[in-house]
Structure formats: C-alpha cells, structure tokens
Amino acid sequence: MDSEERFENPVKVGFIMLAAFVAGGFVPIVPFLLLTIPQTGLLGSSVVTFVSLFLVGVWKTTFTNKNWLRSGLEMVLAGILASAIPYLIGEQLLPSILSQIAG
C-alpha cells in the first residue's frame, strides 16, 4: 500500500503553537492588569477564563458535531480540574518540602 504522508512546515506549526500559547496564557492575566484590587482581579480572571474555555468548547463542536452546551461545559470542567489538581497536590506537598528545607 503506497500512501504519501504530508507534514506541515514544523517552523510554521511551532509559531502557531507559540501564538496560541501566548494568547491562551494572556487571557487570565488581563483582569489583573485592569483591576487594582487583587481579590477583584482573581474573580475577574476566573470569570474571563471560564467564559473563554466555554467558548473554545463551543467552537470545538464545529469539528466534533457534539452538543454545544455539553462541549462547552466539558471544556470548563477540564480547565477546573487542570488547575485544581496541581493546586491540591502542591498544598499537600508544600509542608513536607518546607520541613525538609528548614531541616
């Protein structure tokens, strides 16, 4: 069986990934730049991030043909888990790490 494989230019793909990473990372930072009270910035950052994740999940349905609401909520849940799990792990490990450093 003879099938020709085609690959995108790796430099182009790399720049696309860089742009997506920077844009996605900038979303939760914007509220902190615009709001002066840290607690308000945190709330604003959470709202903006969840809305952005929901919209990405809705946009994803153009490729998956899933229900838009379910897809949006799945993306928000994935974002919540991706931030909560490392936080909880760090919360559990920090005391033991600090006690080893303090010796």
Protein Blocks (a to p, Z undefined) as FASTA:
>chain_A
ZZddddddfklmmmmmmmmmmmmmmmmmmmmmmpmblklmmmmmmmmmmmmmmmmmmmmm
mmnopafklmmmmmmmmmmmmmmmmmmmmmmmmmmmmmmmnZZ
